[in-house]
Amino acid sequence: MHAVEEHAPRLGVAALCIAFALARATFYRRRSPKPASSRAPSPRALSAVERQAVLDTLHEPRFVDLAPAEVHATLLDEGTYLCSERTMYRVLESNQEVRERRDQRRHPAYVKPELLATAPNQLWSWDITKLLGPTKWTYFYLYVILDVFSRYVVGWMVADGESAVLAKRLIDETCRRQNIAPGQLTIHADRGSSMISKPVAFLLADLGVTKTHSRPHVSDDNPYSEAHFKTLKYRPDFPERFGCIEDSRSHCGDFFPWYNIEHHHSGLGMLTPHDVHYGLAAARREQRASVLAAAHLAHPERFPHGVPTPAPLPTAVWINKPSASTTLPGDQPATPMSVDGGLPVVNSSASSPSGKGRAVPDDVGTEEVRV
């Protein structure tokens, strides 16, 4: 601006503005600024005394936590009119007081759970789903505990209702049959009433089991249980309704052995949860590799990319994997459970010691044992 002003008589304003990439309108506007307009106050405006009276009224103890609309209505009922509701907002804004005035509960900031499993019986996920009963508004409740690493259902139960006492019995029996040592296991669940109940919390504390919960209204924080329930309910033989609770137990009694022992899971390299949970995954993969190598040897022209290899074994499973890479260190069969006459009944598979490469009994089956 000063350079244009200085050389304008000799070089011209237009040429200088082009050279300095300055709009001529901007140069002339800044050269002769318009005087500030002296706008007369509105005759409808409140006086300083009246504005202070409005502010003092809003600061009264009975009004300090109320919205201006409530204050305005209350004053009208009392036969008083100070100003409009909008003017109350203007007065508050001029004093930097336009914010939430009501005394409200502040919810805590829930942290996203970030959980890692590198072996079976390190991280379990459990949830409860409803099964439609014979008539409208009747349900049976299916409790399922799932090992996140192996996707093995280590415990299940069908009951007439959702109960913290039954959930406690299911968790207690499942931990006992899986030989869970204190400090070994983390159990993750959503924030249902049974999940956050005191009986369950006290039991987990006694067992030395760490508990975590999903954030409110975030189903993605418990993805493995949700995916398992979808597998259950999208099966072609899953009925629209169950005639009685015995029907639901019979159906689950057929489904869970299939899911654990026969179902090849895409998240496990097409291995079964049984293989991964029992430590048989490496041997199963070697067997598949031998079959593929023999197929390649017989017809190498059919494999342009060389000897095919089976899908890799699972090494780590996350619930909400962190965005930045994190390096962390890194046993028995299932314990399906049902309810008989109101009392939990465990359908217990044969047990085996925890650890990789553990032996699996030939008579893997189920038997009912009362808790």
Stockholm file with secondary structure:
# STOCKHOLM 1.0

chainA/1-371         MHAVEEHAPRLGVAALCIAFALARATFYRRRSPKPASSRAPSPRALSAVERQAVLDTLHEPRFVDLAPAEVHATLLDEGTYLCSERTMYRVLESNQEVRERRDQRRHPAYVKPELLATAPNQLWSWDITKLLGPTKWTYFYLYVILDVFSRYVVGWMVADGESAVLAKRLIDETCRRQNIAPGQLTIHADRGSSMISKPVAFLLADLGVTKTHSRPHVSDDNPYSEAHFKTLKYRPDFPERFGCIEDSRSHCGDFFPWYNIEHHHSGLGMLTPHDVHYGLAAARREQRASVLAAAHLAHPERFPHGVPTPAPLPTAVWINKPSASTTLPGDQPATPMSVDGGLPVVNSSASSPSGKGRAVPDDVGTEEVRV
#=GR chainA/1-371 SS CHHHHHHHHHHCHHHHHHHTTCCHHHHHHHHSCCCCCCCCCCTTSCCHHHHHHHHHHHTSTTTTTSCHHHHHHHHHHTTCCCSCHHHHHHHHHHTTCCSCCSCCCCCCCCCCCCEEESSTTSEEEEEEEEEECSSTTCEEEEEEEEETTTCCEEEEEEESSCCHHHHHHHHHHHHHHTTCCTTTCEEEECCCTTTTCHHHHHHHHHHTCEEEECCTTCGGGSHHHHHHHHHHHTSTTCCSSCSSHHHHHHHHHHHHHIIIIICCBGGGTSBCHHHHHTTCHHHHHHHHHHHHHHHHHHCGGGCTTSSCCCCCCCCCEEESCCSSCCCCCCCCCCEEEEEETTEEEEECCCCCCSSTTCCCCTTCCCCEEEC
#=GC SS_cons         CHHHHHHHHHHCHHHHHHHTTCCHHHHHHHHSCCCCCCCCCCTTSCCHHHHHHHHHHHTSTTTTTSCHHHHHHHHHHTTCCCSCHHHHHHHHHHTTCCSCCSCCCCCCCCCCCCEEESSTTSEEEEEEEEEECSSTTCEEEEEEEEETTTCCEEEEEEESSCCHHHHHHHHHHHHHHTTCCTTTCEEEECCCTTTTCHHHHHHHHHHTCEEEECCTTCGGGSHHHHHHHHHHHTSTTCCSSCSSHHHHHHHHHHHHHIIIIICCBGGGTSBCHHHHHTTCHHHHHHHHHHHHHHHHHHCGGGCTTSSCCCCCCCCCEEESCCSSCCCCCCCCCCEEEEEETTEEEEECCCCCCSSTTCCCCTTCCCCEEEC
//
